[in-house]
Amino acid sequence: MRLLLVSSSGGHLAQLMCLRSWWEKHDRHWVTFDTDDAVAKLQGEEVTWAHHPTTRNARNLLRNTAQARRVLERTDPDVIVSTGAAVAVPYFWLSKWRRSSTVYLEVYDRIETPTLTGRLCRPVTDLFLVQWEEQRRLYPSSVLVGELW
């Protein structure tokens, strides 16, 4: 199985790193930001560095959308997995014109309100995962997986 793991750096990337025992068994490619923590965590991995900042930045949304088209074409993933944030949006929406499945894991620290990225990706997500029972009311039909920390 070919994975495409997409996230912002920092805490979002840390959440994906918690899934190492799963993703390390598969062929994979990463998309994240070129920050010190991401470079250190992904040393030796195949990575595309996305444009940031992404939050409410239309120019970088367009740049990341063009980049997403190229990355999806080149990597042809079976599954796209993300913990957010906004860098995931173009990958999830463009996946609908491909054969890739999508899995979104809502972040650990948003319990009372949905994240903007969660709301934007939800309509095109095949499997939406949450870490807290309280998050299930925010995302009907989500699957509770428990804490990843």
N, CA and C of each residue as an Amber inpcrd file, in Angstrom:
protein
   447
   0.8490000  -1.1760000   0.0000000   0.0000000   0.0000000   0.0000000
   0.8940000   1.2370000   0.0000000   0.5520000   2.1950000  -0.8110000
   1.2920000   3.4570000  -0.9130000   0.5320000   4.5280000  -0.1490000
   1.1940000   5.1320000   0.8540000   0.5920000   6.1650000   1.6870000
   1.1070000   7.5340000   1.3090000   0.2370000   8.5230000   1.4510000
   0.6340000   9.9130000   1.3990000   0.2120000  10.5010000   2.7370000
   1.1870000  10.9190000   3.5380000   0.9580000  11.4570000   4.8730000
   1.1280000  12.9710000   4.8070000   0.0530000  13.6960000   5.0870000
   0.0270000  15.1480000   4.8990000  -0.3230000  15.8220000   6.2130000
   0.5260000  16.7610000   6.6400000   0.2110000  17.5190000   7.8530000
   1.0730000  18.7610000   7.9420000   0.6230000  19.6630000   8.7760000
   1.4780000  20.7730000   9.1660000   2.5870000  20.2040000  10.0310000
   3.6120000  20.9820000  10.2560000   4.6700000  20.5450000  11.1710000
   4.1990000  20.7750000  12.6100000   5.0490000  20.5280000  13.5680000
   4.6840000  20.7260000  14.9730000   3.7930000  19.6140000  15.4860000
   2.7370000  19.9880000  16.1980000   1.8520000  19.0180000  16.8280000
   1.1160000  18.1150000  15.8530000   0.7480000  18.6420000  14.6840000
   0.0580000  17.8230000  13.6870000   0.9770000  16.6890000  13.2050000
   2.2120000  17.0320000  12.9300000   3.1780000  16.0170000  12.5170000
   3.4560000  15.0470000  13.6590000   3.5340000  15.5470000  14.8840000
   3.7620000  14.6790000  16.0480000   2.6580000  13.6310000  16.1620000
   1.4140000  14.0100000  15.8580000   0.3120000  13.0490000  15.8980000
   0.5150000  11.9370000  14.8670000   0.9530000  12.2820000  13.6620000
   1.2300000  11.2510000  12.6510000   2.4040000  10.3750000  13.0540000
   3.3770000  10.9540000  13.7220000   4.5300000  10.1670000  14.1700000
   4.1030000   9.1000000  15.1800000   3.0280000   9.3530000  15.9300000
   2.5150000   8.3600000  16.8770000   2.0200000   7.1010000  16.1760000
   1.7840000   7.1820000  14.8830000   1.3000000   6.0370000  14.1030000
   2.4380000   5.2880000  13.4110000   3.6690000   5.5350000  13.8290000
   4.8470000   4.9600000  13.1810000   4.7470000   3.4430000  13.0030000
   4.2910000   2.7380000  14.0120000   4.2480000   1.2710000  13.9040000
   3.3500000   0.8120000  12.7550000   2.4230000   1.6590000  12.3480000
   1.5640000   1.3440000  11.2000000   2.2000000   1.8130000   9.8970000
   2.5430000   3.1150000   9.8050000   2.9900000   3.6360000   8.5090000
   4.3620000   3.1440000   8.0850000   5.2030000   2.7280000   9.0390000
   6.5400000   2.2880000   8.6500000   6.5170000   0.9720000   7.8760000
   5.3980000   0.2670000   7.8960000   5.2540000  -0.9860000   7.1640000
   4.8820000  -0.7700000   5.6960000   4.6400000   0.4800000   5.3210000
   4.1320000   0.7800000   3.9880000   5.0600000   1.7310000   3.2340000
   4.9720000   1.6810000   1.9290000   5.6370000   2.6560000   1.0720000
   4.9470000   3.9910000   1.3350000   5.7050000   5.0590000   1.4930000
   5.0870000   6.3170000   1.9110000   5.8240000   7.5330000   1.3720000
   5.0920000   8.6270000   1.3370000   5.6170000   9.9330000   0.9780000
   4.9560000  10.9240000   1.9280000   5.7030000  11.9260000   2.3470000
   5.2180000  12.9210000   3.2990000   5.0650000  14.2790000   2.6200000
   4.1140000  15.0590000   3.1210000   3.9810000  16.4700000   2.7600000
   3.8320000  17.2400000   4.0590000   4.7440000  18.1780000   4.2880000
   4.6860000  19.0160000   5.4800000   5.5080000  20.2710000   5.2140000
   5.7370000  21.0500000   6.2540000   6.4820000  22.3020000   6.1140000
   7.9580000  22.0950000   6.4310000   8.7890000  22.8600000   5.7830000
  10.2400000  22.7950000   5.9630000  10.6230000  23.5680000   7.2230000
  10.3830000  22.9460000   8.3690000  10.7390000  23.5430000   9.6570000
  11.7460000  22.6170000  10.3430000  12.4400000  23.1470000  11.3210000
  13.4740000  22.3600000  11.9980000  12.9410000  21.0410000  12.5550000
  11.7560000  21.0800000  13.2010000  11.2290000  19.8520000  13.7990000
  10.8580000  18.8330000  12.7250000  10.2710000  19.2810000  11.6230000
   9.8820000  18.3580000  10.5510000  11.1100000  17.7490000   9.8770000
  12.1220000  18.5640000   9.6220000  13.3450000  18.0570000   8.9980000
  13.9700000  16.9840000   9.8840000  13.9970000  17.2200000  11.1890000
  14.5870000  16.2450000  12.1160000  13.7620000  14.9600000  12.1800000
  12.4520000  15.0940000  12.2860000  11.5890000  13.9130000  12.4120000
  11.5370000  13.0870000  11.1360000  11.6900000  13.7210000   9.9940000
  11.5190000  13.0190000   8.7180000  12.8340000  12.7410000   8.0000000
  13.9270000  12.8100000   8.7270000  15.2250000  12.5040000   8.1230000
  15.1890000  11.0970000   7.5310000  15.5840000  10.9760000   6.2800000
  15.5900000   9.6940000   5.5920000  14.2780000   9.3370000   4.9260000
  13.2390000  10.1350000   5.1260000  11.9340000   9.9020000   4.5140000
  11.8170000  10.6840000   3.2060000  10.9290000  10.2520000   2.3450000
  10.6240000  10.9570000   1.0980000   9.6220000  12.0620000   1.4260000
  10.0140000  13.3250000   1.2140000   9.1970000  14.4610000   1.6560000
   9.0640000  15.4990000   0.5500000   7.8690000  16.0730000   0.4550000
   7.6350000  17.2790000  -0.3300000   7.3600000  18.3890000   0.6720000
   8.0800000  19.4870000   0.5350000   7.9020000  20.6140000   1.4570000
   6.8210000  21.5400000   0.9200000   5.7550000  21.6910000   1.6920000
   4.6230000  22.5300000   1.3090000   4.9010000  23.9920000   1.6520000
   4.0820000  24.8420000   1.0720000   4.2070000  26.2890000   1.2940000
   3.4310000  26.6790000   2.5510000   4.0360000  27.5140000   3.3620000
   3.3620000  27.9980000   4.5710000   3.7050000  29.4520000   4.7850000
   2.8940000  30.1740000   5.5280000   1.7430000  29.7310000   6.3190000
   0.5470000  29.3930000   5.4220000  -0.3690000  28.5920000   5.9660000
  -1.5390000  28.1850000   5.1940000  -2.8330000  28.7620000   5.7300000
  -2.8910000  29.0760000   6.9960000  -4.1320000  29.5380000   7.5960000
  -4.5800000  30.8560000   6.9740000  -5.6860000  30.7480000   6.2630000
  -6.3190000  31.9060000   5.6180000  -5.3510000  32.6640000   4.6940000
  -4.4910000  31.9280000   4.0300000  -3.5260000  32.5150000   3.1030000
  -3.8560000  31.9900000   1.7100000  -4.5950000  32.7830000   0.9400000
  -5.0860000  32.3470000  -0.3730000  -3.9380000  32.0370000  -1.3400000
  -2.8880000  32.8200000  -1.3000000  -1.7610000  32.5900000  -2.2110000
  -1.1350000  31.2080000  -1.9730000  -0.9040000  30.8620000  -0.7130000
  -0.3060000  29.5620000  -0.4250000  -1.2970000  28.4170000  -0.6320000
  -2.5900000  28.6830000  -0.4720000  -3.5830000  27.6670000  -0.8070000
  -3.4880000  27.3270000  -2.2910000  -3.3780000  28.3400000  -3.1400000
  -3.2400000  28.0990000  -4.5800000  -1.9360000  27.3800000  -4.8950000
  -0.8500000  27.8010000  -4.2740000   0.4440000  27.1480000  -4.4970000
   0.4090000  25.6890000  -4.0390000  -0.2020000  25.4260000  -2.8800000
  -0.2830000  24.0600000  -2.3760000  -1.2500000  23.2050000  -3.1930000
  -2.2530000  23.8240000  -3.7810000  -3.1650000  23.0800000  -4.6520000
  -2.4360000  22.6290000  -5.9180000  -1.6670000  23.5250000  -6.5110000
  -0.8770000  23.1470000  -7.6950000   0.1360000  22.0730000  -7.3250000
   0.7630000  22.2340000  -6.1790000   1.7300000  21.2320000  -5.7230000
   1.0320000  19.8940000  -5.4620000  -0.1540000  19.9300000  -4.8710000
  -0.9020000  18.7040000  -4.5840000  -1.2060000  17.9420000  -5.8680000
  -1.5770000  18.6390000  -6.9220000  -1.8350000  17.9740000  -8.2010000
  -0.6020000  17.2230000  -8.6790000   0.5450000  17.8720000  -8.5790000
   1.7950000  17.2340000  -9.0210000   2.1700000  16.0490000  -8.1190000
   2.0630000  16.2290000  -6.8170000   2.4350000  15.1700000  -5.8760000
   1.5010000  13.9670000  -6.0330000   0.2120000  14.2020000  -6.1580000
  -0.7280000  13.0950000  -6.3350000  -0.4640000  12.3480000  -7.6330000
  -0.1440000  13.0720000  -8.6700000   0.1810000  12.4390000  -9.9530000
   1.4430000  11.5740000  -9.8330000   2.4470000  12.1240000  -9.1780000
   3.7410000  11.4410000  -9.0670000   3.7010000  10.2590000  -8.1030000
   3.0320000  10.4090000  -6.9680000   3.0740000   9.3670000  -5.9370000
   1.9520000   8.3480000  -6.0700000   0.8370000   8.7340000  -6.6880000
  -0.3150000   7.8530000  -6.8930000  -0.6390000   7.0430000  -5.6370000
  -0.9880000   7.7250000  -4.5240000  -1.2120000   7.0070000  -3.2620000
  -2.5100000   6.2100000  -3.2590000  -2.4800000   5.1140000  -2.5170000
  -3.7010000   4.3650000  -2.2610000  -4.5300000   5.0570000  -1.1820000
  -3.8250000   5.5980000  -0.1860000  -4.4840000   6.2370000   0.9450000
  -3.7570000   7.5360000   1.2870000  -4.5400000   8.5920000   1.5230000
  -4.0130000   9.8650000   2.0070000  -4.4580000   9.9840000   3.4630000
  -3.4970000  10.2170000   4.3520000  -3.7730000  10.3140000   5.7870000
  -3.3280000  11.6820000   6.2610000  -4.1830000  12.3400000   7.0590000
  -3.8040000  13.6440000   7.5860000  -4.3640000  13.8610000   8.9770000
  -3.6510000  14.7030000   9.7190000  -4.0930000  15.2120000  11.0070000
  -4.3200000  16.7220000  10.9110000  -4.2770000  17.2740000   9.7120000
  -4.4210000  18.7040000   9.5010000  -3.0600000  19.3710000   9.4920000
  -2.8970000  20.5730000   9.4200000  -3.9970000  21.5190000   9.3020000
  -4.2400000  21.8170000   7.8240000  -4.3790000  23.0900000   7.4920000
  -4.8890000  23.5090000   6.1880000  -4.1710000  22.9120000   4.9830000
  -2.9290000  22.5110000   5.1110000  -2.2050000  21.9130000   3.9890000
  -2.9360000  20.6750000   3.4620000  -3.7310000  20.0180000   4.2890000
  -4.4530000  18.8110000   3.8820000  -5.5900000  19.0900000   2.9090000
  -6.1690000  20.2540000   2.9820000  -7.3950000  20.5480000   2.2240000
  -7.2660000  20.2700000   0.7290000  -6.2780000  20.8050000   0.0250000
  -6.2300000  20.5120000  -1.4200000  -5.9960000  19.0330000  -1.7230000
  -5.2470000  18.3380000  -0.9030000  -4.9960000  16.9180000  -1.1280000
  -6.2890000  16.1080000  -1.0000000  -7.0840000  16.4210000  -0.0030000
  -8.3280000  15.6830000   0.2020000  -9.3300000  15.9630000  -0.9180000
  -9.4790000  17.2120000  -1.2990000 -10.4430000  17.5290000  -2.3550000
  -9.9890000  16.9860000  -3.7090000  -8.7170000  17.0690000  -4.0050000
  -8.2320000  16.5340000  -5.2760000  -8.2650000  15.0090000  -5.3110000
  -8.2580000  14.3770000  -4.1580000  -8.3030000  12.9060000  -4.1190000
  -9.5990000  12.3700000  -4.7140000 -10.6350000  13.1560000  -4.7540000
 -11.9230000  12.7020000  -5.2630000 -11.8870000  12.4620000  -6.7760000
 -10.8970000  13.0080000  -7.4460000 -10.7300000  12.7720000  -8.8860000
  -9.7010000  11.6800000  -9.1370000  -9.2950000  11.0280000  -8.0760000
  -8.3240000   9.9390000  -8.1660000  -8.9110000   8.7140000  -7.4800000
  -8.1460000   7.6730000  -7.4140000  -8.6340000   6.4590000  -6.7510000
  -8.1650000   6.3720000  -5.3020000  -7.6150000   7.4310000  -4.7650000
  -7.0970000   7.4310000  -3.3920000  -8.2220000   7.5240000  -2.3700000
  -8.0900000   6.7560000  -1.3030000  -8.9810000   6.8760000  -0.1540000
  -8.3860000   7.9140000   0.7910000  -9.2270000   8.4780000   1.6440000
  -8.7550000   9.4960000   2.5780000  -9.1210000   9.1270000   4.0090000
  -8.1670000   9.3880000   4.9120000  -8.3690000   9.1650000   6.3430000
  -7.9240000  10.4380000   7.0530000  -8.8320000  11.0100000   7.8160000
  -8.5200000  12.2270000   8.5640000  -8.6170000  11.9200000  10.0510000
  -7.5910000  12.2770000  10.8030000  -7.5660000  12.1080000  12.2530000
  -7.6420000  13.4930000  12.8890000  -8.7570000  13.7720000  13.5470000
  -8.9130000  15.0750000  14.2000000  -7.9190000  15.1880000  15.3440000
  -7.3900000  16.3790000  15.5170000  -6.3350000  16.5970000  16.5000000
  -6.8120000  16.3760000  17.9250000  -5.8680000  16.0900000  18.7590000
  -6.0480000  15.7310000  20.1570000  -6.6340000  16.8680000  21.0010000
  -6.2620000  18.0920000  20.6940000  -6.5550000  19.1980000  21.6040000
  -7.7780000  20.0340000  21.2410000  -8.5970000  19.6000000  20.2990000
  -9.8400000  20.3280000  19.9690000 -11.0250000  19.4370000  20.3130000
 -11.6150000  19.6890000  21.4710000 -12.6670000  18.8160000  21.9720000
 -14.0480000  19.4580000  21.8840000 -14.1180000  20.7620000  22.0560000
 -15.4240000  21.4150000  22.1310000 -15.9020000  22.0200000  20.8200000
 -14.9750000  22.3090000  19.9200000 -15.3670000  22.8730000  18.6250000
 -14.5730000  22.1820000  17.5260000 -15.1670000  22.0250000  16.3530000
 -14.4390000  21.3890000  15.2580000 -13.3640000  22.3200000  14.7060000
 -12.3190000  21.7410000  14.1890000 -11.2860000  22.5590000  13.5500000
 -11.7690000  22.9950000  12.1690000 -11.2140000  24.0800000  11.6820000
 -11.5540000  24.5470000  10.3370000 -11.1710000  23.4860000   9.3080000
 -10.0050000  22.8940000   9.4480000  -9.5800000  21.8660000   8.4960000
 -10.4760000  20.6430000   8.5770000 -10.8620000  20.2440000   9.7690000
 -11.7900000  19.1260000   9.9190000 -13.1010000  19.3960000   9.1920000
 -13.6080000  20.6040000   9.3260000 -14.8600000  20.9610000   8.6450000
 -14.6840000  20.9820000   7.1290000 -13.5310000  21.4440000   6.6530000
 -13.3000000  21.5180000   5.2090000 -13.0290000  20.1530000   4.5820000
 -12.3610000  19.2820000   5.3100000 -12.0200000  17.9560000   4.7720000
 -13.1350000  16.9340000   4.9570000 -13.9680000  17.1020000   5.9520000
 -15.0010000  16.1190000   6.2880000 -15.8610000  15.6840000   5.0950000
 -16.3240000  16.5990000   4.2450000 -17.2000000  16.1610000   3.1460000
 -16.5420000  15.1910000   2.1620000 -15.2250000  15.1650000   2.0980000
 -14.5370000  14.2970000   1.1350000 -13.6480000  13.2590000   1.8240000
 -13.9040000  13.0190000   3.1050000 -13.1080000  12.0550000   3.8640000
 -13.8260000  10.7140000   3.9140000 -13.1110000   9.6640000   3.5710000
 -13.6930000   8.3250000   3.6050000 -13.7920000   7.7700000   5.0190000
 -12.7890000   8.0430000   5.8480000 -12.7820000   7.5760000   7.2330000
 -12.3190000   8.7320000   8.1100000 -13.2160000   9.2030000   8.9730000
 -12.9260000  10.3370000   9.8440000 -12.7700000   9.8020000  11.2630000
 -11.5760000   9.9880000  11.8330000 -11.2340000   9.4600000  13.1510000
 -11.1540000  10.5750000  14.1840000 -11.5900000  10.2730000  15.3990000
 -11.4830000  11.2240000  16.5030000 -10.8110000  10.5290000  17.6870000
 -10.2720000  11.3500000  18.5870000  -9.5350000  10.8180000  19.7280000
 -10.3040000  10.8990000  21.0420000 -11.4000000  11.6260000  21.0580000
 -12.1950000  11.8090000  22.2700000 -13.6580000  11.5180000  21.9600000
 -14.3390000  10.9170000  22.8970000 -15.7780000  10.6720000  22.7570000
 -16.5200000  11.9800000  22.4870000 -16.0890000  13.0550000  23.1370000
 -16.7420000  14.3600000  22.9520000 -16.6660000  14.8460000  21.5000000
 -15.6310000  14.4470000  20.7820000 -15.4940000  14.8710000  19.3850000
 -16.5010000  14.1790000  18.4720000 -17.0240000  13.0530000  18.8840000
 -17.9820000  12.3290000  18.0460000 -19.2530000  13.1340000  17.8250000
 -19.6510000  13.9650000  18.7830000 -20.8490000  14.7810000  18.5690000
 -20.5840000  15.8810000  17.5440000 -19.3270000  16.2850000  17.3990000
 -18.9670000  17.3040000  16.4070000 -18.9260000  16.7260000  15.0020000
 -18.6170000  15.4430000  14.9090000 -18.4560000  14.7700000  13.6210000
 -19.2700000  13.4750000  13.6300000 -20.5630000  13.5560000  13.3340000
 -21.3820000  12.3440000  13.2860000 -20.7670000  11.3210000  12.3180000
 -20.8580000  10.0900000  12.6540000 -20.3400000   8.9370000  11.9120000
 -18.8050000   8.8330000  11.9500000 -18.1770000   9.6310000  12.8140000
 -16.7310000   9.4670000  12.9830000 -16.4640000   8.2100000  13.8130000
 -15.2060000   7.7730000  13.7800000 -14.8070000   6.5790000  14.5090000
 -13.8550000   6.9860000  15.6370000 -14.1740000   6.5550000  16.8360000
 -13.3360000   6.8600000  18.0030000 -12.1600000   5.8900000  18.0530000
 -10.9340000   6.4330000  18.0170000  -9.7320000   5.5930000  18.1040000
  -8.9940000   5.7670000  19.4220000  -9.3470000   6.7850000  20.1930000
  -8.6880000   7.0450000  21.4650000  -7.4610000   7.9240000  21.2880000
  -6.8530000   8.2490000  22.4080000  -5.7020000   9.1510000  22.4300000
  -4.4780000   8.5230000  21.7830000  -3.7410000   9.3240000  21.0360000
  -2.5260000   8.8380000  20.4090000  -1.2610000   9.2880000  21.1210000
  -1.3790000  10.0850000  22.1480000  -0.1760000  10.5540000  22.8450000
   0.4020000   9.4970000  23.6470000
